[in-house]
Amino acid sequence: MSEENRKKNEMNTAHPQEIKPGSMPPNASISRKLREFYNAVQEEGIPDRFLDLLERLEQAEKNAKSVNVK
Amino acid sequence: MKKQDENDDRVFKRDLLASLPNLRAFAVSLTGRHDKADDLVQDTIMKAWANQASFTAGTNMRAWLFTILRNEFYSQMRKRGREVQDSDGLFSERFSVHPEQYGRLDLQDFRKALEKLPDDQREAIVLVGAAGFAYEEAAAICGCAVGTIKSRVSRARSRLQELLGVSGEGDFGPDPGDAAITQRAFGS
């Protein structure tokens, strides 16, 4: 989380040489909206279909390996 | 099966799972749609699993997964041609479940604006501004120079500002809570 905060700060303060005076607040709010949008998707968590898929992949691998041993 | 292999598999799966919410958000940002994004994530998981051996343990798995997903996205787009962008009904549905939570931010408008960006600008601003990658990492994921990423991010920001009509600080008033505190502080 602290890594994320560091990034957030970086995003708002990165390369000031490219930013004209007075344009900082809109950039900051764009960054904020982007993160709100992105975080909203992240917070949906992991759909079951992916957990099931990983289970199946893992099981298939185990089966393949046990066949190889025989 | 050796103990070490088993352990590597567990670590691989654990790290893959830990990256999924972020990877999925990247997919939604690229495709603009939840259903397409989830198909893309599924393809990415299968690719990653099949290529486990090519992943160097201890290196950045997140960057590795993002690279796979991005390559997959562009190769699918090349194959199918770009389909007409339909508004993401699923997305609207999900976000309207808790309108009180998202209402103030109007994420629908933001998503639409994001969709209007050229692909290269969109991925650049999402990787650096939301997914948590440094410019250097984003450049490696996109296979381009760091300077290219920086200029894409900068162009993306300007375009989003235009599209969203964000003119300045006035668009983001203080939270109602803050305003109340301010009033209390200066009211007496």
Interface residues (C-beta under 8 A of the other chain):
Chain A: E3 E4 K7 M11 H15 E18 G22 P25 P26 N27 S29 I30 S31 R32 K33 L34 R35 E36 F37 Y38 N39 A40 V41 Q42 E43 E44 G45 I46 P47 R49 F50 L51 L53 L54 L57 E58 E61 K62 K65 S66 V69
Chain B: M1 D9 K13 L16 L17 L20 P21 N22 R24 A25 V28 S29 D38 V41 Q42 I45 M46 W49 R94 F95 Y102 L105 L107 F110 R111 L114 I125 V126 V128 G129 A130 A131 G132 K150 S154 R157 L160 Q161 L164 V166 S167 G168 E169 D171 F172
